[in-house]
Amino acid sequence: MKVTGVEVLEAELSGHNGIASWRHVFARVHTDEGISGLGEVGMAYGTGAPAAAPMVLTLAERFVLGSNPFHTETIWERMLRRSFWAEGGGPVVFGAMSALDCALWDIKGKAMGKPVHQLLGADTPEPLRCYASQLQFGWGDEVFNYTEPAQYLEAAQQARAEGYDCVKVDPLMIAPDGSRAAKLRGLFTPAQRKLFRARMEAIREGVGSDADIILELHSFTSTAGALQVAELVKDLGILFMEEPTHYNGSKAHIKFAQKSPIPVTAGERLYTRWGFLPYLEAGAMDMIQPDVGLVGGISEAVKIAHLAHTFDVGVQAHVCGSPLAIAMALQFEAAIPNFEIHEHHTYSLKACNRDLFEQDLQPVKGRFTVPVEPGLGMKLNRDAEKKMLKSHVGIKPI
């Protein structure tokens, strides 16, 4: 079997269902035996997705076309070592590598008639625990920027009523006027601390005493500000604080972890095992959050998980993408020994996302059944695909 062509499919969905920035970049790898595989770049939100599409095509043309799709390790090393920029690269190059790698795993699973987690040597687990993520945007059909504690209370109650026993919220992201908050670095004023505390108290009231809360900071805060927040809410039973500060060097994060009264998790903007290693060596992460669509794909995510396992650190994949991103994460999480909990983002509830694929992956009562269809088990919705921007290298797909 050989790779004969690679397509990139882009779905621009910014503004749909209230999501401000939302652009999916998919890779579809074709073979000479008629089997194709899908992968996704983990850059749907924020700024940067348009740069990923040409990177996928460039890597595919130079390092993937003509290869045997079963040779994922050889192809991965070739992309890393011979692309030049991947040696120390960032989300664009590693996101493109990730999408291609996941598509190759999808092909392998389809060819062998097994889901990816079984190819990785794992039995199919019981349904995985998951949490309702990003409640500051609500927990329903549309995205809203919640400002009032009463709204946070309602979102938490809704998630709890659906069976989730863990939620995640960023109490800093939304300013009192409903805009995205600015200037969150540095120390917080008494008024800011009062607002953050009120929102977190509302979340705790909404989920009750027998559920977990993950506090998200999105790296908006400085070390000093993050420590203020940690002290402010430590009595509310916080499971983890996520992304307390930036990734522009490990020292700020390590400083926070050494002083924080709450366990720490991070990793969605770290790439490959080399990116995680200094944090693990310093004991600065109590749980890691690799994004399968950014760290280097399934091949590299599994290595990162096993690296963390040697440090007795658990794993939950960062998931903020299409249903394909969910499938990639579930197959990865089902295959590792140190899985902790799965992220189910509020964007995953929105119609613009759910309509992209024939499969609508949603948990039941806060638990996610891992799909057992061959490969990643996902198929693009034909109507949705017709609206996507397509480009390709190699033999043009029919």
C-alpha positions as a Markdown table, in Angstrom:
| # | Residue | x | y | z |
|---|---|---|---|---|
| 1 | Met | 0.0 | 0.0 | 0.0 |
| 2 | Lys | 1.3 | 3.5 | -0.9 |
| 3 | Val | 0.1 | 7.0 | -0.3 |
| 4 | Thr | -1.0 | 8.5 | -3.6 |
| 5 | Gly | -2.5 | 11.8 | -2.7 |
| 6 | Val | -3.3 | 14.2 | 0.2 |
| 7 | Glu | -6.2 | 16.6 | 0.5 |
| 8 | Val | -6.6 | 19.5 | 2.8 |
| 9 | Leu | -10.2 | 20.5 | 3.6 |
| 10 | Glu | -10.9 | 23.8 | 5.4 |
| 11 | Ala | -14.1 | 24.6 | 7.1 |
| 12 | Glu | -14.5 | 28.3 | 8.0 |
| 13 | Leu | -17.2 | 28.5 | 10.7 |
| 14 | Ser | -16.3 | 31.7 | 12.6 |
| 15 | Gly | -19.4 | 33.4 | 13.8 |
| 16 | His | -21.6 | 30.2 | 13.7 |
| 17 | Asn | -23.5 | 29.5 | 16.9 |
| 18 | Gly | -21.8 | 32.4 | 18.6 |
| 19 | Ile | -18.2 | 31.1 | 18.2 |
| 20 | Ala | -16.0 | 34.0 | 17.4 |
| 21 | Ser | -13.1 | 32.2 | 15.8 |
| 22 | Trp | -13.5 | 28.7 | 14.4 |
| 23 | Arg | -11.7 | 27.3 | 11.4 |
| 24 | His | -11.1 | 23.6 | 10.9 |
| 25 | Val | -8.2 | 22.2 | 8.9 |
| 26 | Phe | -8.5 | 18.5 | 8.0 |
| 27 | Ala | -6.0 | 16.2 | 6.2 |
| 28 | Arg | -7.3 | 13.4 | 4.1 |
| 29 | Val | -4.7 | 10.9 | 2.9 |
| 30 | His | -5.5 | 8.6 | 0.0 |
| 31 | Thr | -3.8 | 5.3 | -0.9 |
| 32 | Asp | -3.5 | 3.1 | -4.0 |
| 33 | Glu | -5.8 | 0.5 | -2.4 |
| 34 | Gly | -8.7 | 2.9 | -2.1 |
| 35 | Ile | -8.4 | 3.3 | 1.7 |
| 36 | Ser | -8.3 | 6.9 | 2.9 |
| 37 | Gly | -7.7 | 8.4 | 6.4 |
| 38 | Leu | -8.6 | 11.6 | 8.2 |
| 39 | Gly | -6.7 | 13.8 | 10.6 |
| 40 | Glu | -7.2 | 17.3 | 12.1 |
| 41 | Val | -4.9 | 20.2 | 13.0 |
| 42 | Gly | -5.6 | 21.3 | 16.5 |
| 43 | Met | -5.8 | 25.0 | 15.7 |
| 44 | Ala | -9.5 | 25.6 | 15.1 |
| 45 | Tyr | -9.6 | 28.5 | 17.6 |
| 46 | Gly | -7.5 | 31.6 | 17.9 |
| 47 | Thr | -5.3 | 32.8 | 15.1 |
| 48 | Gly | -3.1 | 30.6 | 12.9 |
| 49 | Ala | -5.3 | 28.0 | 11.3 |
| 50 | Pro | -4.9 | 29.4 | 7.7 |
| 51 | Ala | -1.2 | 28.8 | 8.0 |
| 52 | Ala | -1.6 | 25.1 | 8.7 |
| 53 | Ala | -3.2 | 24.1 | 5.5 |
| 54 | Pro | -0.2 | 24.8 | 3.2 |
| 55 | Met | 2.1 | 23.3 | 5.8 |
| 56 | Val | 0.1 | 20.0 | 5.6 |
| 57 | Leu | 0.4 | 20.0 | 1.8 |
| 58 | Thr | 4.1 | 20.8 | 1.9 |
| 59 | Leu | 5.0 | 18.1 | 4.4 |
| 60 | Ala | 2.8 | 15.6 | 2.5 |
| 61 | Glu | 4.4 | 16.3 | -0.8 |
| 62 | Arg | 7.9 | 16.1 | 0.5 |
| 63 | Phe | 7.7 | 13.3 | 3.0 |
| 64 | Val | 4.5 | 11.3 | 2.8 |
| 65 | Leu | 3.6 | 10.8 | -0.9 |
| 66 | Gly | 4.7 | 7.4 | -2.1 |
| 67 | Ser | 5.2 | 6.1 | 1.5 |
| 68 | Asn | 3.6 | 3.0 | 3.0 |
| 69 | Pro | 1.0 | 4.4 | 5.4 |
| 70 | Phe | 1.9 | 1.7 | 7.9 |
| 71 | His | 5.3 | 3.1 | 8.4 |
| 72 | Thr | 4.2 | 5.9 | 10.8 |
| 73 | Glu | 7.4 | 6.0 | 12.8 |
| 74 | Thr | 9.6 | 6.3 | 9.7 |
| 75 | Ile | 7.4 | 9.0 | 8.3 |
| 76 | Trp | 7.2 | 10.9 | 11.6 |
| 77 | Glu | 11.0 | 11.0 | 12.0 |
| 78 | Arg | 11.4 | 12.0 | 8.4 |
| 79 | Met | 9.0 | 15.0 | 8.9 |
| 80 | Leu | 10.8 | 16.0 | 12.1 |
| 81 | Arg | 14.4 | 15.7 | 10.9 |
| 82 | Arg | 14.2 | 16.7 | 7.3 |
| 83 | Ser | 11.8 | 19.6 | 7.4 |
| 84 | Phe | 14.4 | 21.7 | 9.3 |
| 85 | Trp | 11.8 | 23.9 | 11.1 |
| 86 | Ala | 10.2 | 21.0 | 13.0 |
| 87 | Glu | 13.4 | 20.8 | 15.0 |
| 88 | Gly | 12.2 | 23.3 | 17.6 |
| 89 | Gly | 9.1 | 24.2 | 15.6 |
| 90 | Gly | 5.7 | 25.4 | 16.9 |
| 91 | Pro | 2.0 | 24.7 | 16.3 |
| 92 | Val | 1.9 | 25.2 | 12.6 |
| 93 | Val | 4.5 | 22.6 | 11.7 |
| 94 | Phe | 3.6 | 20.2 | 14.5 |
| 95 | Gly | -0.1 | 20.6 | 13.9 |
| 96 | Ala | 0.4 | 19.7 | 10.3 |
| 97 | Met | 2.5 | 16.7 | 11.3 |
| 98 | Ser | -0.3 | 15.7 | 13.7 |
| 99 | Ala | -3.0 | 15.8 | 11.1 |
| 100 | Leu | -1.0 | 13.6 | 8.7 |
| 101 | Asp | 0.0 | 11.2 | 11.4 |
| 102 | Cys | -3.6 | 10.7 | 12.6 |
| 103 | Ala | -4.7 | 10.2 | 9.1 |
| 104 | Leu | -2.1 | 7.4 | 8.7 |
| 105 | Trp | -3.3 | 5.7 | 11.8 |
| 106 | Asp | -6.9 | 6.0 | 10.5 |
| 107 | Ile | -5.8 | 4.1 | 7.4 |
| 108 | Lys | -4.0 | 1.4 | 9.4 |
| 109 | Gly | -7.1 | 0.8 | 11.5 |
| 110 | Lys | -9.3 | 0.6 | 8.5 |
| 111 | Ala | -7.0 | -1.7 | 6.7 |
| 112 | Met | -6.8 | -4.1 | 9.7 |
| 113 | Gly | -10.5 | -3.7 | 10.7 |
| 114 | Lys | -9.6 | -2.4 | 14.2 |
| 115 | Pro | -10.0 | 0.8 | 16.1 |
| 116 | Val | -6.8 | 2.7 | 16.7 |
| 117 | His | -6.7 | 2.0 | 20.5 |
| 118 | Gln | -6.6 | -1.7 | 19.8 |
| 119 | Leu | -3.8 | -1.3 | 17.2 |
| 120 | Leu | -1.9 | 0.4 | 20.1 |
| 121 | Gly | -2.3 | -2.8 | 22.2 |
| 122 | Ala | -5.2 | -1.7 | 24.5 |
| 123 | Asp | -8.5 | -3.4 | 25.2 |
| 124 | Thr | -11.6 | -1.3 | 24.9 |
| 125 | Pro | -12.1 | 0.4 | 28.3 |
| 126 | Glu | -15.3 | 1.1 | 30.2 |
| 127 | Pro | -16.8 | 4.5 | 29.2 |
| 128 | Leu | -14.4 | 7.3 | 30.1 |
| 129 | Arg | -15.1 | 9.9 | 32.7 |
| 130 | Cys | -15.4 | 13.4 | 31.1 |
| 131 | Tyr | -16.0 | 17.0 | 32.2 |
| 132 | Ala | -18.1 | 19.8 | 30.9 |
| 133 | Ser | -15.5 | 22.4 | 29.7 |
| 134 | Gln | -15.6 | 26.2 | 29.5 |
| 135 | Leu | -18.8 | 27.1 | 31.4 |
| 136 | Gln | -18.0 | 30.8 | 31.1 |
| 137 | Phe | -19.6 | 30.4 | 27.6 |
| 138 | Gly | -22.6 | 28.6 | 28.8 |
| 139 | Trp | -23.7 | 25.0 | 28.3 |
| 140 | Gly | -26.1 | 24.9 | 25.5 |
| 141 | Asp | -26.8 | 25.5 | 21.8 |
| 142 | Glu | -25.1 | 28.9 | 21.5 |
| 143 | Val | -22.0 | 30.6 | 22.9 |
| 144 | Phe | -22.6 | 33.4 | 25.3 |
| 145 | Asn | -20.1 | 35.4 | 27.3 |
| 146 | Tyr | -21.4 | 35.0 | 30.9 |
| 147 | Thr | -20.8 | 37.9 | 33.3 |
| 148 | Glu | -23.1 | 37.4 | 36.2 |
| 149 | Pro | -22.5 | 34.7 | 38.9 |
| 150 | Ala | -26.1 | 33.7 | 38.5 |
| 151 | Gln | -25.3 | 32.7 | 34.9 |
| 152 | Tyr | -22.3 | 30.6 | 36.1 |
| 153 | Leu | -24.6 | 28.9 | 38.6 |
| 154 | Glu | -27.2 | 28.0 | 35.9 |
| 155 | Ala | -24.5 | 26.6 | 33.6 |
| 156 | Ala | -23.1 | 24.5 | 36.4 |
| 157 | Gln | -26.5 | 23.2 | 37.3 |
| 158 | Gln | -27.3 | 22.3 | 33.7 |
| 159 | Ala | -24.0 | 20.3 | 33.3 |
| 160 | Arg | -24.6 | 18.6 | 36.6 |
| 161 | Ala | -28.2 | 17.7 | 35.6 |
| 162 | Glu | -26.8 | 16.0 | 32.5 |
| 163 | Gly | -24.7 | 13.7 | 34.6 |
| 164 | Tyr | -21.3 | 15.4 | 34.6 |
| 165 | Asp | -19.4 | 15.1 | 37.9 |
| 166 | Cys | -16.7 | 17.5 | 36.9 |
| 167 | Val | -16.8 | 20.9 | 35.1 |
| 168 | Lys | -14.2 | 23.5 | 34.0 |
| 169 | Val | -14.5 | 27.2 | 34.0 |
| 170 | Asp | -12.4 | 30.3 | 33.4 |
| 171 | Pro | -13.7 | 33.0 | 35.8 |
| 172 | Leu | -11.3 | 35.6 | 34.5 |
| 173 | Met | -11.8 | 35.5 | 30.7 |
| 174 | Ile | -15.1 | 37.5 | 30.5 |
| 175 | Ala | -15.0 | 41.2 | 31.6 |
| 176 | Pro | -18.0 | 42.7 | 33.5 |
| 177 | Asp | -19.2 | 44.3 | 30.3 |
| 178 | Gly | -19.3 | 40.9 | 28.4 |
| 179 | Ser | -16.1 | 41.6 | 26.3 |
| 180 | Arg | -13.0 | 39.4 | 26.5 |
| 181 | Ala | -11.0 | 40.7 | 29.5 |
| 182 | Ala | -7.7 | 42.4 | 28.7 |
| 183 | Lys | -4.7 | 43.2 | 30.9 |
| 184 | Leu | -4.9 | 40.1 | 33.1 |
| 185 | Arg | -1.2 | 39.9 | 33.8 |
| 186 | Gly | 0.0 | 41.3 | 37.1 |
| 187 | Leu | -1.7 | 41.6 | 40.4 |
| 188 | Phe | -5.5 | 41.8 | 40.6 |
| 189 | Thr | -7.5 | 44.5 | 42.3 |
| 190 | Pro | -9.9 | 43.8 | 45.1 |
| 191 | Ala | -12.8 | 44.4 | 42.7 |
| 192 | Gln | -11.5 | 41.8 | 40.3 |
| 193 | Arg | -10.8 | 39.3 | 43.1 |
| 194 | Lys | -14.4 | 39.8 | 44.4 |
| 195 | Leu | -15.8 | 39.0 | 40.9 |
| 196 | Phe | -13.6 | 35.9 | 40.4 |
| 197 | Arg | -14.6 | 34.6 | 43.8 |
| 198 | Ala | -18.3 | 35.2 | 43.2 |
| 199 | Arg | -18.2 | 33.3 | 39.9 |
| 200 | Met | -16.3 | 30.4 | 41.4 |
| 201 | Glu | -18.7 | 30.2 | 44.4 |
| 202 | Ala | -21.6 | 30.1 | 42.0 |
| 203 | Ile | -19.9 | 27.2 | 40.1 |
| 204 | Arg | -19.4 | 25.3 | 43.4 |
| 205 | Glu | -23.0 | 25.9 | 44.4 |
| 206 | Gly | -24.2 | 24.7 | 41.0 |
| 207 | Val | -22.4 | 21.4 | 40.9 |
| 208 | Gly | -22.7 | 20.7 | 44.6 |
| 209 | Ser | -20.2 | 19.3 | 47.0 |
| 210 | Asp | -19.8 | 15.9 | 45.3 |
| 211 | Ala | -18.4 | 17.1 | 42.0 |
| 212 | Asp | -15.0 | 18.3 | 40.8 |
| 213 | Ile | -14.1 | 21.7 | 39.4 |
| 214 | Ile | -11.1 | 22.5 | 37.2 |
| 215 | Leu | -10.1 | 26.2 | 37.2 |
| 216 | Glu | -8.9 | 27.4 | 33.8 |
| 217 | Leu | -6.7 | 30.4 | 33.4 |
| 218 | His | -5.7 | 30.1 | 29.7 |
| 219 | Ser | -2.1 | 31.4 | 30.5 |
| 220 | Phe | -3.6 | 34.9 | 30.8 |
| 221 | Thr | -2.1 | 35.4 | 34.2 |
| 222 | Ser | 1.4 | 36.1 | 35.5 |
| 223 | Thr | 2.8 | 33.9 | 38.2 |
| 224 | Ala | 1.9 | 36.5 | 40.9 |
| 225 | Gly | -1.7 | 36.9 | 39.6 |
| 226 | Ala | -2.2 | 33.1 | 39.3 |
| 227 | Leu | -1.0 | 32.6 | 42.9 |
| 228 | Gln | -3.5 | 35.3 | 44.0 |
| 229 | Val | -6.3 | 33.3 | 42.3 |
| 230 | Ala | -5.1 | 30.0 | 43.8 |
| 231 | Glu | -5.2 | 31.5 | 47.3 |
| 232 | Leu | -8.6 | 33.0 | 46.6 |
| 233 | Val | -10.3 | 29.7 | 45.7 |
| 234 | Lys | -8.3 | 27.0 | 47.4 |
| 235 | Asp | -11.1 | 26.3 | 49.9 |
| 236 | Leu | -13.6 | 25.5 | 47.1 |
| 237 | Gly | -12.2 | 22.1 | 46.4 |
| 238 | Ile | -10.5 | 22.7 | 43.1 |
| 239 | Leu | -9.3 | 19.5 | 41.3 |
| 240 | Phe | -6.7 | 21.3 | 39.2 |
| 241 | Met | -5.6 | 24.8 | 38.0 |
| 242 | Glu | -5.0 | 24.8 | 34.3 |
| 243 | Glu | -2.4 | 26.9 | 32.4 |
| 244 | Pro | -1.6 | 29.3 | 35.3 |
| 245 | Thr | 1.0 | 31.2 | 33.2 |
| 246 | His | 2.8 | 31.4 | 29.9 |
| 247 | Tyr | 4.9 | 28.7 | 28.1 |
| 248 | Asn | 7.7 | 31.1 | 26.9 |
| 249 | Gly | 10.0 | 29.2 | 29.2 |
| 250 | Ser | 9.4 | 26.8 | 32.0 |
| 251 | Lys | 10.6 | 28.9 | 34.9 |
| 252 | Ala | 7.4 | 30.9 | 35.5 |
| 253 | His | 5.3 | 27.8 | 35.5 |
| 254 | Ile | 7.7 | 25.9 | 37.8 |
| 255 | Lys | 7.7 | 28.9 | 40.2 |
| 256 | Phe | 3.9 | 28.8 | 40.3 |
| 257 | Ala | 3.8 | 25.0 | 40.8 |
| 258 | Gln | 6.2 | 25.2 | 43.7 |
| 259 | Lys | 4.0 | 27.7 | 45.6 |
| 260 | Ser | 0.5 | 26.8 | 44.5 |
| 261 | Pro | -1.9 | 25.2 | 47.1 |
| 262 | Ile | -3.8 | 23.6 | 44.2 |
| 263 | Pro | -2.5 | 20.9 | 41.8 |
| 264 | Val | -1.4 | 22.1 | 38.4 |
| 265 | Thr | -2.2 | 21.0 | 34.8 |
| 266 | Ala | -1.1 | 22.3 | 31.4 |
| 267 | Gly | 0.2 | 21.3 | 28.0 |
| 268 | Glu | -2.0 | 22.4 | 25.1 |
| 269 | Arg | 0.7 | 24.7 | 23.8 |
| 270 | Leu | 3.6 | 22.3 | 24.3 |
| 271 | Tyr | 4.8 | 20.1 | 21.4 |
| 272 | Thr | 6.5 | 16.7 | 21.3 |
| 273 | Arg | 8.0 | 14.8 | 24.3 |
| 274 | Trp | 10.9 | 17.3 | 24.4 |
| 275 | Gly | 8.5 | 20.1 | 25.2 |
| 276 | Phe | 7.0 | 18.3 | 28.2 |
| 277 | Leu | 10.2 | 16.9 | 29.6 |
| 278 | Pro | 11.5 | 20.0 | 31.5 |
| 279 | Tyr | 8.1 | 20.5 | 33.3 |
| 280 | Leu | 8.0 | 16.8 | 34.2 |
| 281 | Glu | 11.6 | 16.8 | 35.4 |
| 282 | Ala | 10.9 | 19.8 | 37.6 |
| 283 | Gly | 7.7 | 18.2 | 39.1 |
| 284 | Ala | 5.8 | 21.2 | 37.8 |
| 285 | Met | 2.8 | 19.3 | 36.4 |
| 286 | Asp | 0.4 | 17.1 | 38.3 |
| 287 | Met | -1.5 | 16.2 | 35.1 |
| 288 | Ile | -0.6 | 17.0 | 31.5 |
| 289 | Gln | -2.9 | 18.0 | 28.6 |
| 290 | Pro | -1.3 | 17.1 | 25.2 |
| 291 | Asp | -3.5 | 18.0 | 22.2 |
| 292 | Val | -3.3 | 15.0 | 19.8 |
| 293 | Gly | -3.8 | 17.5 | 16.9 |
| 294 | Leu | -0.7 | 19.6 | 18.0 |
| 295 | Val | 1.9 | 17.5 | 19.8 |
| 296 | Gly | 2.7 | 15.4 | 16.8 |
| 297 | Gly | -0.3 | 13.1 | 16.4 |
| 298 | Ile | -1.2 | 9.8 | 17.9 |
| 299 | Ser | 2.4 | 8.5 | 17.4 |
| 300 | Glu | 3.9 | 11.2 | 19.6 |
| 301 | Ala | 1.0 | 11.6 | 22.0 |
| 302 | Val | 1.4 | 8.0 | 23.1 |
| 303 | Lys | 5.1 | 8.6 | 23.7 |
| 304 | Ile | 4.3 | 11.7 | 25.8 |
| 305 | Ala | 1.8 | 9.8 | 27.9 |
| 306 | His | 4.3 | 7.1 | 28.6 |
| 307 | Leu | 7.0 | 9.7 | 29.5 |
| 308 | Ala | 4.5 | 11.2 | 32.0 |
| 309 | His | 3.8 | 7.8 | 33.3 |
| 310 | Thr | 7.4 | 7.4 | 34.4 |
| 311 | Phe | 6.9 | 10.6 | 36.5 |
| 312 | Asp | 3.6 | 9.2 | 37.9 |
| 313 | Val | 1.7 | 12.0 | 36.2 |
| 314 | Gly | -1.8 | 11.5 | 34.7 |
| 315 | Val | -3.1 | 12.6 | 31.3 |
| 316 | Gln | -6.2 | 14.2 | 29.8 |
| 317 | Ala | -6.1 | 15.2 | 26.2 |
| 318 | His | -6.8 | 18.8 | 25.4 |
| 319 | Val | -9.8 | 18.8 | 23.0 |
| 320 | Cys | -11.1 | 21.9 | 21.3 |
| 321 | Gly | -12.0 | 21.0 | 17.7 |
| 322 | Ser | -14.4 | 19.1 | 15.5 |
| 323 | Pro | -15.9 | 15.6 | 16.2 |
| 324 | Leu | -12.8 | 14.2 | 14.5 |
| 325 | Ala | -10.6 | 15.8 | 17.3 |
| 326 | Ile | -12.8 | 14.1 | 19.8 |
| 327 | Ala | -12.3 | 10.8 | 18.1 |
| 328 | Met | -8.5 | 11.3 | 17.9 |
| 329 | Ala | -8.4 | 12.0 | 21.7 |
| 330 | Leu | -10.7 | 9.1 | 22.7 |
| 331 | Gln | -8.6 | 6.6 | 20.7 |
| 332 | Phe | -5.4 | 8.0 | 22.4 |
| 333 | Glu | -6.9 | 8.1 | 25.9 |
| 334 | Ala | -8.2 | 4.6 | 25.6 |
| 335 | Ala | -4.7 | 3.3 | 24.8 |
| 336 | Ile | -2.7 | 4.8 | 27.6 |
| 337 | Pro | -2.2 | 3.6 | 31.2 |
| 338 | Asn | -2.4 | 7.0 | 32.9 |
| 339 | Phe | -5.6 | 8.4 | 31.5 |
| 340 | Glu | -7.5 | 10.6 | 34.0 |
| 341 | Ile | -10.5 | 12.5 | 32.5 |
| 342 | His | -11.7 | 13.6 | 29.0 |
| 343 | Glu | -12.5 | 17.2 | 28.0 |
| 344 | His | -15.8 | 17.8 | 26.4 |
| 345 | His | -15.8 | 21.4 | 25.2 |
| 346 | Thr | -19.0 | 23.5 | 25.1 |
| 347 | Tyr | -18.2 | 24.1 | 21.4 |
| 348 | Ser | -18.8 | 20.4 | 20.8 |
| 349 | Leu | -22.5 | 21.0 | 21.6 |
| 350 | Lys | -23.0 | 23.4 | 18.8 |
| 351 | Ala | -24.7 | 22.5 | 15.6 |
| 352 | Cys | -22.0 | 23.9 | 13.3 |
| 353 | Asn | -19.6 | 21.4 | 14.9 |
| 354 | Arg | -22.0 | 18.4 | 15.2 |
| 355 | Asp | -23.1 | 18.7 | 11.5 |
| 356 | Leu | -19.5 | 18.2 | 10.1 |
| 357 | Phe | -19.5 | 14.5 | 10.5 |
| 358 | Glu | -22.0 | 11.6 | 10.1 |
| 359 | Gln | -21.0 | 10.6 | 13.7 |
| 360 | Asp | -22.1 | 12.8 | 16.5 |
| 361 | Leu | -19.8 | 12.0 | 19.4 |
| 362 | Gln | -21.4 | 13.0 | 22.7 |
| 363 | Pro | -21.1 | 11.5 | 26.2 |
| 364 | Val | -23.9 | 10.0 | 28.2 |
| 365 | Lys | -24.3 | 11.0 | 31.8 |
| 366 | Gly | -20.7 | 12.4 | 31.9 |
| 367 | Arg | -19.2 | 9.2 | 30.4 |
| 368 | Phe | -17.8 | 8.7 | 26.9 |
| 369 | Thr | -18.0 | 5.3 | 25.2 |
| 370 | Val | -14.9 | 4.8 | 23.1 |
| 371 | Pro | -15.8 | 4.0 | 19.5 |
| 372 | Val | -14.8 | 0.6 | 18.2 |
| 373 | Glu | -15.2 | 1.2 | 14.4 |
| 374 | Pro | -12.1 | 0.6 | 12.4 |
| 375 | Gly | -9.5 | 3.4 | 12.5 |
| 376 | Leu | -10.9 | 6.6 | 14.0 |
| 377 | Gly | -14.4 | 5.7 | 12.9 |
| 378 | Met | -15.3 | 9.1 | 11.4 |
| 379 | Lys | -16.8 | 10.1 | 8.1 |
| 380 | Leu | -17.3 | 13.6 | 6.8 |
| 381 | Asn | -20.9 | 14.7 | 6.2 |
| 382 | Arg | -21.3 | 15.1 | 2.4 |
| 383 | Asp | -23.3 | 18.4 | 2.7 |
| 384 | Ala | -20.7 | 19.9 | 5.1 |
| 385 | Glu | -17.8 | 18.7 | 2.8 |
| 386 | Lys | -19.3 | 20.5 | -0.2 |
| 387 | Lys | -18.9 | 23.8 | 1.6 |
| 388 | Met | -15.2 | 23.2 | 2.5 |
| 389 | Leu | -12.2 | 24.8 | 0.7 |
| 390 | Lys | -10.2 | 22.0 | -0.8 |
| 391 | Ser | -6.6 | 21.7 | -2.1 |
| 392 | His | -4.4 | 18.7 | -2.7 |
| 393 | Val | -1.0 | 17.2 | -3.7 |
| 394 | Gly | -0.3 | 14.0 | -5.6 |
| 395 | Ile | -3.0 | 12.2 | -7.6 |
| 396 | Lys | -6.2 | 14.3 | -7.5 |
| 397 | Pro | -8.9 | 12.4 | -5.6 |
| 398 | Ile | -12.0 | 11.4 | -7.5 |
